[in-house]
Amino acid sequence: MRFNFSGKQDVYIEVAEKYREYIKLGLIKNGDKLPSIRTAASELGINPNTMARAYALLEDEGYISSIPKKGIYVTYAEEQNKKEDTNKNENVLLPCNDVIEELKSKGYSKEQILKAIEEVYHDQH
């Protein structure tokens, strides 16, 4: 596994983000054994302490578990990923509900509201 580090964040955060991404995409699966701290650090060309911090962050977030004398394993389940996606959608919808209700109370139609949302979205992208 090779990463290109951007230098915009601490290396351990970038490593953890990449592992998170690989786990969520299923490139690293639940139950897979990860390389030891020293092996992973060597493969990535980083300090073992940096790798230990990345693994500690992933363990705190529930992505991996360290089992003494056995190794480090992925413990992130697909259900957890779905739950996070649902929470993310709910977080987006809460403020939208307030805005939509206010616009409806002012007499705007569904079509007008959708058109306004599309215009704002396209202006920003």
N, C-alpha and C positions, 0 to 999 in steps of 0.2 A: 504494500500500500504506500503510495506517495502522495504528499500534499504540497501544494504551492502556498506558502504563507504570504499573506498580504501585508503584514506589518502594521495593520490598522488596529489590531487588538493583540492582547497577550497571546502567545503561541499556544498555551494550554487551552485557552478558550476556543481558538480556531480548531485545534485538534478535537476537542469535545464536540464542537458544532459539526465537524465532518463525520465523526462517528455517529452522532445523533441522526444526521441525514442518511447515512448508509443503513442504519438500523430501521428507520422509518420507511425507507424505500425497499426494505427486504433484502438488501445486498449482504447484510449481516443479520442472521435470523435469531429468533428467540432460542436459547439453548446452546448457541454456538460458543465455543471456547475462544477467548481472545488471547493474543500473544501476551507473554509476561511483560511487565513494565520495562525491563531491560531490553528484551527483544523488540518490542514495539518502538522504544526510543531509538534503538540502533537502526531499525528499518526506516524511521522517519528522519534520522539525522538530528535528533534533539536530545537534550539532557534528560536522563532518567527522572530527575525531580520534576521536570516539566510534564513528563508523561504521567507520573504519579498524580500530579494535580489534576490533569485531564480526566484520568480514571476516577479520582475521588469525586469530581464534579458530576460525572456520569452516574456514579453510584448514589450520590445524594439525590439525584433526579429520578432514580429508579430504573435507569437504562441497563445497568450492569450490577452484578453481585460478585464480590470476592469471597471465595470459599477457601479457607485455610488449607494448605497442603494439596489442594485440588486445582485451583486456578481461578481465572476471572471469566465469568459467563454472562452472556446477554440474557436479561430477564425482562425485557420490554415486550409486552404482549400486544398483539394487533388491536385488541379491545381498548387498550390504553390509548393507542393512536386515534381510534375512532372517537373516544371520549374527548380527547384534546381537540379534535376537529370540531366536535359538537360545541364544546365550550367556546372555541374561537368564533364560531358562527353566532352563538348567543351573544357574545360580547359585541359583535358588530351590529346585531339586530336591535339591541336595547336602545342605543341612541337614535337609530333610524325610526323606531316606533314613535318616539316623542315628536320627531320632526314631521313624520307623515301624519300623525294625529293633528298636529297644529295646522298643517297645510289643508287637511280635510275640513277642519273646523272653519277655515277661512274661505271655503268654497272651491278649492282646486279639485279638478277631476283626477281620476287615476291616470289617465293619459297625460295630463299636464305634469303630474308629479314624476312619472316615469321618464318623460321627455327631459325634464329638468335634471334628473339624476344622470341620464345618459350624456347630456351636454357637459355637466360638471366632470364626469368621469373622463370623457374624451378630451376635454381641455387640459386635464392633468396628466394625460398619458400620451 
